[in-house]
Amino acid sequence: MALTKFSDIFIPEVAAANAIEAFAQNMEIMAGLGILGPLPPSVRQKMAAGGEFVTLPRYTHTSGIVTRRDLTANTAVTASKLSTKEEHAVLLRRKALMAYDDSAIVASSASAAELSAEKGRQIGNAMFAEAKISAYRVAIAAIQAIDTPTANIHVESRLAKATTTLTYQALNDARFRMGDKLGILNTVIMRSEQWKSLQDDVLSTANVNFTDVLSMLVSEGTVPSLRLRVILDDDLPFTAATSLGGGTLVASQYNALLFGPDAMYLDFQRQVEFNFQREILNENIEQYVRADMDFLTHLRGIGWKVASGANPADAAVSTVSNYEEIYSDHRNLPAVLLITE
């Protein structure tokens, strides 16, 4: 059994370095997908100054700019005015707190450096996962707030259809929620359960290009005919199956998200920041590691209602009524929600 001195139980510098590295590696992968982008530089500067909300300038669409010019008239003309709307994003403030004591060290063969590195990596990965899942929550709720020109125009729900699972047809119908801008959608994020349903459908559908079948079974990453890259992520929120009693079961409901380039913002007022404390007044010395992170994730064109409050909990982030339309044309929002069983 390895023996560890109390003074060597935890190395804060090692933990912090590994946490930041793990967080940065995950962010680099996410950035490579091209879905989540940083705020414009001018907005980032304002966010860095503090506050609970970030205001994004958005210009409204000015219609009727071009009219007939009458060379025989001498009447005054009216100029169209440029106007703006305030689009707000809300800061989310999250923490990770871990505690452990000497017994964890004494009972293991890990060195202080190994333990510190592992704890750091766990915190870094957990903080990234929180930022990513928060982005999913925002997207799922905000997309359902897109109600102009018609309610839920960017939501393709298959729950009342003859086939409620994810199929090739459902995926294509979701794309057409964008109208003539459907080509801008290039990525779909789904859970593995949905991916299996889609594969099963393609294998049983005679009119699907055989190239699609091969690609979906081998690379598990593209649907060529629809020009969609597939990202599998079982962290994507879903509603688990529930029993209503009497043998009645409500099936699980899954969310798939279709995105175009830079559909959302993900940026940080404060990236992962660490604090360490050692409690020596206990018989069994305890170590505390805390990480704090302040960030925002935001679907472009859909604002957070300031009246809904600052630093919302996860339930509030997931509440549709806390978001409001800011966009002028729904086709400029490259995001669609596909709901299946």
Salt bridges, closest charged atoms under 4 A:
GLU52 OE1 - ARG93 NE 3.33
ASP70 OD2 - ARG68 NH1 3.57
GLU86 OE1 - HIS88 NE2 3.28
GLU87 OE1 - ARG58 NE 2.44
GLU87 OE2 - HIS298 NE2 2.56
GLU118 OE1 - ARG121 NH2 3.30
GLU130 OE2 - ARG94 NE 3.32
GLU156 OE2 - ARG158 NH1 2.71
GLU156 OE1 - ARG177 NE 3.00
ASP173 OD2 - ARG158 NH1 2.91
ASP180 OD1 - ARG331 NH1 3.02
GLU193 OE1 - ARG191 NE 3.11
ASP200 OD2 - LYS196 NZ 2.87
ASP233 OD2 - LYS132 NZ 2.93
ASP235 OD2 - LYS132 NZ 2.79
ASP267 OD2 - ARG44 NE 2.86
GLU273 OE2 - ARG270 NH1 2.90
ASP292 OD1 - ARG290 NH2 3.06
ASP294 OD2 - ARG93 NH1 3.15
ASP294 OD2 - ARG270 NE 3.26
ASP314 OD1 - ARG94 NH2 3.37
ASP314 OD1 - ARG137 NH1 3.45
ASP329 OD2 - ARG331 NH2 2.63
